[in-house]
Every structure is written in C-alpha cells, then in structure tokens.
Amino acid sequence: MSEPLNIIFAGTPDFAARHLAALLGSAHNVVGVFTQPDRPAGRGKQLMASPVKKLAEAENIPVFQPKSLLQKESQLLVSGLRADLMIVVAYGLILPQAVLDMPRLGCINVHGSLLPRWRGAAPIQRALWAGDATTGITIMLMDAGLDTGDMLYKLSCPIEDNDTSATLYNKLATLGPQGLMKSIGQLATGSFMPEKQNDSLANYAEKLTKEEARLNWSLPAIQLERCIRAFNPWPVSYLMVDDISIKVLQASVLPSVANSQPGDILQADKNGIRIATSDGILNLEILQPQGKKAMPARDLLNSRREWFLPGNKLA
C-alpha cells in the first residue's frame, strides 16, 4: 500500500464534481481545488458557484478561481500547494507547460471518449452524432497538446439506440471515477504503463452550435435522428414553421417512399409527423414549440394541425 498522495483537483461542472466526490472518499488528500469563476445564471442572472466549488466548500477544501492559468500569479497558486498530482476533469481552462510540470507525478485528465477517437470539446456528443457503437473514458497524462497525452487507463461503454448526450453523460460520469481511482493507484505505486496515442485515428470533436442544430432535410433520416439525440439536452435540434422554432426531442427512422422530396410532409397523425429526407423518413414523435412544454406529436397536432398538413414542405 502506497502513501496517500497530495492532490490538486481542477474541474467545473457536475461531471467533474462526481470525480471529486470519489477522490474525497479515498485515502488521498485533496489540498486544493481549482474551478472556473462564478457565472451569472438563471432568470435573475445571479452569480452561481460551480458544482465543484459547492462540493469543495462543503468539505472545507481551499478553492481557487483564476480566470486564467497563463499568468505567473495564478501559477504560484498551484506551485504553493506542493502537490504530488493534479487531476483535471472538464475544467475549461488551458494548463500551460509550466503548470503541467509542477506536480511531482504530473497532471492527468479524465476524457469522455476512447482516445484517440474524439479529441476536443464535445466528445460525448460527437460519438452519438457519428453513430459510434461504443464510447468510454480515457485517463491520460497531460501534455501541451489538445488531448494528445499518453493513455493510462480506458473503460468502454456501449452506446444504446436510445441514448442521448444526457444519458451518455451520466453513464460516463459513473465510469470515470472508477478509471480515475485505478490510475491514481498505478501512479502512486509506479506500476503504470503509458500507451502512446495513434494520431492517425484522431478526430476533432468540435463544439456544438445552435446553427448546426437546425434539422437539414437534405441529410439522411438516420443522421438526423442521431443529431436529435446528440444535441439533447443542448442545443436541441429544431425545425422552423411560419418563423416559429419547434424543438424536436425524439424521432425515429422509417423507410423511404417513392416520389418524395426532402422536407415534404408525408403524414401527420397520432403516431407522429413523417418528413421525407434525402434517404428515409424522419418520424417526429416528441416536440416542443417555442414557449411551450414538450409534448407528443398527437398533442401538438390537436392544437396546430395546420403547421403539418401533408403535401406541404418544411424549409
């Protein structure tokens, strides 16, 4: 059994807080927590602490919230803690080489994909978007590149047909702490065997945009259905009718019919609203008009059937 490590934890959202909670339940010492500055949130735009900050303060752990780690003053906060290891989980700030070199055992990161498949900001969403059958968690040694460090440990997770980014996020938030604790144990005892990434297999997981979330009927139905799941809970796929935005939260794919063009409204009934695409039919099942609650297609048709008259076309 190795000696407990003195660890700095850096993270911001709930995903990171779940990893911090696992760390706090271990024998290791969390000597300081770094998280992003409080942000305005909610209708009143009041400053809100991150989930990581709330947990750290509840456990009386020193919290640091620099806007950047590129300045000398911020870096002194890290070096002053004399940590053995720094753990980074969805922190959101760049760690310069000077900071990466400070802890005795370096810095490790929990990444939400099976590297090198998806590097970058939105690996969970892009795995769904691309139709991957499997994703997972990678624990890696950090270097100056973007998710390019040597890999310490990987855990895989199948992607189910009904998974959304929200459900996959929760699955990986459960897997991640398991891999993290395993990796810390290996680092503490010197029993780890880092694996180089194959750069030729890497893809960049670009951030999602609201523009990308608009349903494009010239794409195949199978791709649009994956987008709907990938963009839930944000930015949420949508379509436009009479300049009104309607979010689409659930859909299914049906075979094509003859003589239809992308965007054609083919049928609208209690089973859904069927729209032709470049390949296949997208059956819209749960929708949310602007300013309303989410509802099954049949309920929307009861009040707004004129929006989806068969024979009409969606832009």
C-alpha positions as CSV (number, residue, x, y, z in Angstrom):
1,M,0.0,0.0,0.0
2,S,1.5,3.3,-1.1
3,E,1.4,6.6,0.9
4,P,-1.6,8.9,0.3
5,L,-1.0,11.5,-2.4
6,N,-1.5,15.2,-2.0
7,I,-3.7,16.1,-5.0
8,I,-4.9,19.3,-6.6
9,F,-8.3,18.8,-8.4
10,A,-9.4,21.1,-11.3
11,G,-12.9,20.9,-12.7
12,T,-16.1,22.8,-13.1
13,P,-19.4,21.0,-14.0
14,D,-21.4,18.2,-12.3
15,F,-19.4,15.7,-14.3
16,A,-16.2,16.9,-12.6
17,A,-17.9,17.1,-9.2
18,R,-18.7,13.4,-9.3
19,H,-15.0,12.6,-9.8
20,L,-14.1,14.9,-6.9
21,A,-16.6,13.1,-4.7
22,A,-14.9,9.8,-5.5
23,L,-11.5,11.3,-4.7
24,L,-12.8,12.7,-1.3
25,G,-13.9,9.2,-0.4
26,S,-10.4,7.8,-0.9
27,A,-7.3,7.9,1.4
28,H,-5.7,10.7,-0.7
29,N,-5.6,14.3,0.4
30,V,-7.2,17.0,-1.8
31,V,-5.0,20.0,-0.9
32,G,-6.8,22.5,-3.2
33,V,-9.5,22.8,-5.8
34,F,-9.4,24.9,-9.0
35,T,-12.7,25.8,-10.7
36,Q,-13.9,28.5,-13.1
37,P,-15.1,31.8,-11.7
38,D,-18.8,32.1,-10.6
39,R,-21.0,32.8,-13.6
40,P,-24.4,34.6,-13.9
41,A,-27.2,32.0,-14.2
42,G,-30.9,31.7,-14.1
43,R,-33.5,34.4,-14.8
44,G,-32.1,36.8,-12.3
45,K,-28.6,36.3,-13.7
46,Q,-27.2,35.9,-10.2
47,L,-23.7,34.7,-9.8
48,M,-23.7,30.9,-9.3
49,A,-20.9,28.7,-8.0
50,S,-19.9,25.7,-10.0
51,P,-20.9,22.2,-8.7
52,V,-17.2,21.6,-8.0
53,K,-16.9,24.7,-5.9
54,K,-20.0,23.9,-3.9
55,L,-18.7,20.4,-3.1
56,A,-15.2,21.7,-2.2
57,E,-16.5,24.4,0.1
58,A,-18.8,21.9,1.8
59,E,-15.7,19.8,2.6
60,N,-13.7,22.9,3.7
61,I,-11.1,22.5,0.9
62,P,-9.4,25.7,-0.3
63,V,-10.9,26.9,-3.6
64,F,-9.1,28.9,-6.3
65,Q,-10.9,30.6,-9.2
66,P,-8.4,32.3,-11.5
67,K,-9.7,33.5,-14.9
68,S,-6.6,32.0,-16.5
69,L,-3.5,29.9,-15.5
70,L,-1.3,31.7,-18.0
71,Q,-0.3,34.4,-15.6
72,K,2.5,34.0,-13.1
73,E,0.3,34.9,-10.1
74,S,-2.1,32.1,-10.9
75,Q,0.7,29.6,-11.4
76,L,2.0,30.5,-7.9
77,L,-1.3,29.3,-6.5
78,V,-0.6,25.9,-8.0
79,S,3.1,25.6,-7.0
80,G,2.3,26.8,-3.5
81,L,0.2,23.7,-2.8
82,R,3.2,21.4,-3.4
83,A,1.0,18.7,-4.8
84,D,2.1,15.2,-5.9
85,L,-0.5,15.1,-8.6
86,M,-3.0,17.4,-10.4
87,I,-6.3,15.9,-11.7
88,V,-8.2,17.8,-14.4
89,V,-11.8,17.0,-15.3
90,A,-13.8,19.3,-17.5
91,Y,-12.0,22.3,-16.1
92,G,-12.3,24.6,-19.1
93,L,-9.0,26.4,-18.8
94,I,-5.7,25.8,-20.6
95,L,-2.9,24.4,-18.5
96,P,0.4,25.8,-19.7
97,Q,3.6,23.6,-19.6
98,A,4.8,25.5,-16.5
99,V,1.7,24.2,-14.6
100,L,1.9,20.7,-16.1
101,D,5.4,20.4,-14.8
102,M,4.6,21.5,-11.2
103,P,3.2,18.3,-9.6
104,R,5.7,15.6,-8.8
105,L,3.7,13.0,-10.8
106,G,2.4,15.4,-13.4
107,C,-1.2,16.1,-14.4
108,I,-3.8,13.6,-15.5
109,N,-7.1,14.2,-17.3
110,V,-10.3,12.3,-17.5
111,H,-11.6,12.5,-21.1
112,G,-15.1,11.4,-22.2
113,S,-14.1,9.2,-25.2
114,L,-11.9,6.3,-26.1
115,L,-8.9,8.3,-27.3
116,P,-7.7,9.0,-29.8
117,R,-11.2,8.6,-31.4
118,W,-12.6,12.0,-30.3
119,R,-10.3,14.8,-29.1
120,G,-11.7,18.2,-28.2
121,A,-14.6,19.9,-26.5
122,A,-17.6,17.7,-27.3
123,P,-16.5,14.0,-27.4
124,I,-19.8,12.6,-25.9
125,Q,-22.0,14.5,-28.4
126,R,-19.8,13.7,-31.4
127,A,-19.7,9.9,-30.6
128,L,-23.6,9.9,-30.9
129,W,-23.6,12.3,-33.9
130,A,-21.2,9.9,-35.8
131,G,-23.2,6.8,-34.9
132,D,-20.4,5.2,-32.9
133,A,-21.4,1.9,-31.3
134,T,-19.1,2.3,-28.3
135,T,-17.5,5.1,-26.4
136,G,-15.9,5.4,-23.0
137,I,-13.5,7.1,-20.7
138,T,-9.7,7.6,-21.1
139,I,-7.4,8.6,-18.3
140,M,-4.3,10.3,-19.8
141,L,-1.1,12.0,-18.8
142,M,-1.5,15.6,-19.9
143,D,0.9,17.3,-22.3
144,A,0.7,20.7,-24.1
145,G,-1.4,19.3,-26.9
146,L,-5.2,19.0,-27.1
147,D,-6.0,15.6,-25.6
148,T,-2.8,14.1,-27.1
149,G,-1.1,12.8,-24.0
150,D,-0.2,9.2,-23.3
151,M,-3.1,7.0,-22.1
152,L,-3.1,5.3,-18.7
153,Y,-6.4,3.6,-18.5
154,K,-9.5,3.1,-20.6
155,L,-13.1,1.9,-19.8
156,S,-15.6,1.3,-22.6
157,C,-19.4,1.8,-22.7
158,P,-21.8,0.7,-25.4
159,I,-24.0,3.4,-27.0
160,E,-27.6,2.2,-26.9
161,D,-30.1,3.1,-29.7
162,N,-32.0,5.4,-27.3
163,D,-29.0,7.1,-25.7
164,T,-28.9,10.9,-25.7
165,S,-26.0,13.1,-24.7
166,A,-27.7,13.4,-21.3
167,T,-27.9,9.7,-20.7
168,L,-24.4,9.0,-22.0
169,Y,-23.0,11.8,-19.9
170,N,-24.4,10.1,-16.8
171,K,-23.0,6.7,-17.8
172,L,-19.6,8.2,-18.3
173,A,-19.8,10.2,-15.1
174,T,-20.2,6.8,-13.3
175,L,-17.4,5.1,-15.3
176,G,-14.9,8.0,-15.0
177,P,-14.3,7.8,-11.2
178,Q,-13.6,4.1,-11.5
179,G,-10.9,4.6,-14.1
180,L,-9.5,7.6,-12.2
181,M,-9.1,5.8,-8.9
182,K,-7.4,2.9,-10.7
183,S,-5.0,5.3,-12.5
184,I,-4.1,7.1,-9.3
185,G,-3.3,3.8,-7.6
186,Q,-1.0,2.9,-10.5
187,L,0.8,6.3,-10.4
188,A,1.2,6.1,-6.6
189,T,2.9,2.7,-6.9
190,G,4.8,3.4,-10.1
191,S,3.1,0.4,-11.8
192,F,1.6,2.3,-14.7
193,M,2.4,1.6,-18.4
194,P,1.5,4.6,-20.6
195,E,0.3,3.9,-24.1
196,K,1.0,6.4,-27.0
197,Q,-2.0,7.6,-29.0
198,N,-2.2,6.8,-32.7
199,D,-2.6,10.3,-34.2
200,S,-3.8,8.9,-37.5
201,L,-7.0,7.6,-35.7
202,A,-7.8,11.0,-34.1
203,N,-10.9,13.2,-34.9
204,Y,-11.6,16.6,-33.5
205,A,-14.9,16.8,-31.6
206,E,-16.0,20.4,-32.4
207,K,-18.2,22.3,-30.1
208,L,-21.9,22.2,-30.9
209,T,-23.6,25.3,-32.3
210,K,-27.3,26.4,-32.4
211,E,-26.9,26.8,-36.2
212,E,-25.9,23.1,-36.5
213,A,-29.0,22.0,-34.5
214,R,-31.4,23.1,-37.2
215,L,-32.7,20.0,-39.0
216,N,-31.5,19.8,-42.6
217,W,-33.8,17.6,-44.6
218,S,-31.2,17.1,-47.3
219,L,-29.4,14.8,-44.8
220,P,-30.4,11.1,-44.4
221,A,-33.0,10.4,-41.7
222,I,-30.6,8.2,-39.8
223,Q,-28.2,11.1,-39.5
224,L,-30.9,13.5,-38.4
225,E,-32.2,11.0,-35.7
226,R,-28.6,10.8,-34.3
227,C,-28.4,14.6,-34.3
228,I,-31.6,14.8,-32.3
229,R,-30.1,12.5,-29.6
230,A,-26.6,14.1,-29.7
231,F,-28.0,17.6,-29.3
232,N,-30.2,16.7,-26.3
233,P,-30.0,18.5,-23.8
234,W,-28.2,21.3,-25.7
235,P,-28.6,23.0,-28.1
236,V,-31.6,20.7,-29.1
237,S,-32.5,20.0,-32.7
238,Y,-35.2,22.2,-34.1
239,L,-37.3,23.0,-37.3
240,M,-39.0,26.2,-38.4
241,V,-42.7,26.6,-39.2
242,D,-44.0,30.1,-40.0
243,D,-40.9,31.6,-38.4
244,I,-41.6,29.7,-35.2
245,S,-38.9,27.5,-33.8
246,I,-40.1,24.0,-32.8
247,K,-37.6,21.7,-30.9
248,V,-37.6,18.0,-31.7
249,L,-36.7,15.8,-28.7
250,Q,-37.4,12.4,-30.1
251,A,-37.8,10.8,-33.5
252,S,-37.5,7.5,-35.4
253,V,-36.4,6.4,-38.8
254,L,-38.8,4.8,-41.4
255,P,-38.1,3.5,-44.9
256,S,-38.4,5.9,-47.9
257,V,-41.5,6.3,-50.0
258,A,-41.5,6.9,-53.8
259,N,-41.8,10.3,-55.3
260,S,-41.0,12.3,-52.1
261,Q,-38.6,15.2,-51.8
262,P,-36.5,16.3,-48.8
263,G,-38.7,18.4,-46.4
264,D,-42.1,17.0,-47.7
265,I,-44.7,16.5,-45.0
266,L,-45.9,13.0,-45.8
267,Q,-48.3,12.2,-43.0
268,A,-49.3,13.6,-39.6
269,D,-51.3,11.5,-37.1
270,K,-51.2,10.1,-33.6
271,N,-48.1,8.1,-34.4
272,G,-46.0,11.1,-35.4
273,I,-45.2,13.6,-38.1
274,R,-43.4,12.0,-41.0
275,I,-41.0,14.1,-43.0
276,A,-39.1,13.0,-46.1
277,T,-35.3,13.3,-46.1
278,S,-32.6,12.6,-48.7
279,D,-32.8,9.0,-47.6
280,G,-35.6,7.6,-45.4
281,I,-38.4,9.3,-43.4
282,L,-37.9,11.0,-40.1
283,N,-40.9,10.4,-37.9
284,L,-41.1,13.3,-35.3
285,E,-42.5,11.9,-32.0
286,I,-41.9,14.4,-29.2
287,L,-41.8,18.2,-30.0
288,Q,-41.6,21.4,-28.1
289,P,-43.0,24.6,-29.6
290,Q,-41.4,27.9,-28.6
291,G,-42.6,28.9,-25.1
292,K,-44.4,25.6,-24.5
293,K,-43.7,22.3,-22.8
294,A,-42.5,19.2,-24.6
295,M,-45.4,17.1,-26.0
296,P,-46.2,14.1,-28.1
297,A,-46.8,14.8,-31.8
298,R,-50.5,13.9,-31.4
299,D,-51.0,16.7,-28.8
300,L,-49.3,19.3,-31.0
301,L,-51.5,18.2,-33.9
302,N,-54.6,18.7,-31.8
303,S,-53.8,22.4,-31.5
304,R,-51.6,23.2,-34.5
305,R,-52.5,20.7,-37.3
306,E,-52.2,23.5,-39.9
307,W,-48.4,23.5,-39.3
308,F,-48.0,20.0,-40.6
309,L,-50.5,19.5,-43.4
310,P,-49.5,16.6,-45.7
311,G,-48.4,17.9,-49.1
312,N,-46.7,21.0,-47.6
313,K,-43.0,21.3,-47.3
314,L,-40.7,22.3,-44.4
315,A,-37.7,24.5,-45.1
